[in-house]
Amino acid sequence: MVAPQRHTYRMIVLDRWAENLRCPICRKTGTARLSQTDGWNAHADSVPEGFKVVGCNFYCSSCDSPVDP
């Protein structure tokens, strides 16, 4: 007799989107790509050159000010 096979399936819901960033001081612009897998926490998959992520906020690397999403 052959034992029945057991399969474990995990459904992963992945939301992805883009945020257009603009520094209010130096007017630098760029597009950040984000994703969310657990329904709550967003993760920055790519951040454009000249910007950085601190915690869950985007900042301009040149003038260190928060940017407008």
C-alpha positions in Angstrom: 0.0 0.0 0.0 1.3 3.4 -0.9 1.0 6.2 1.6 -1.0 9.2 0.5 1.0 12.3 -0.4 0.6 15.4 1.6 1.1 18.8 0.0 1.4 22.0 1.9 0.3 25.1 -0.1 1.0 28.6 1.1 -0.8 31.5 -0.5 1.3 34.6 -0.6 -0.4 37.8 -1.4 2.0 40.4 -2.7 1.0 44.0 -3.3 3.4 46.2 -5.3 3.2 49.8 -6.1 5.3 52.9 -7.0 5.6 56.1 -5.1 6.7 59.3 -6.9 9.0 61.2 -4.6 9.8 65.0 -4.6 12.0 66.9 -2.3 10.3 70.2 -1.3 13.7 71.9 -0.8 15.8 71.1 -3.9 13.0 69.8 -6.1 14.8 66.5 -6.8 12.3 63.8 -8.1 12.4 60.0 -8.4 10.2 56.9 -8.2 10.5 54.4 -5.3 9.2 50.8 -5.7 7.5 49.3 -2.7 5.9 46.0 -1.8 3.7 44.6 1.0 3.4 40.9 1.9 1.7 40.8 5.3 -1.0 43.3 4.8 0.6 45.9 7.2 4.3 46.5 6.7 5.6 48.1 3.5 9.1 47.3 2.2 11.1 49.5 -0.2 12.3 47.3 -3.0 14.2 50.0 -4.8 14.9 53.6 -3.8 16.0 56.1 -6.5 19.5 57.6 -6.4 19.5 60.7 -4.3 17.0 59.5 -1.8 17.2 57.3 1.3 14.8 55.4 3.6 14.9 56.0 7.4 12.4 53.8 9.2 9.4 54.1 7.0 10.0 57.6 5.7 11.8 58.8 2.6 14.4 61.6 2.8 16.5 63.5 0.3 20.1 62.5 0.5 21.3 66.0 -0.5 19.5 68.2 1.9 18.3 65.6 4.4 14.7 66.8 4.4 11.6 64.6 4.3 10.2 64.2 0.8 6.7 64.4 -0.4 5.2 61.1 -1.6 
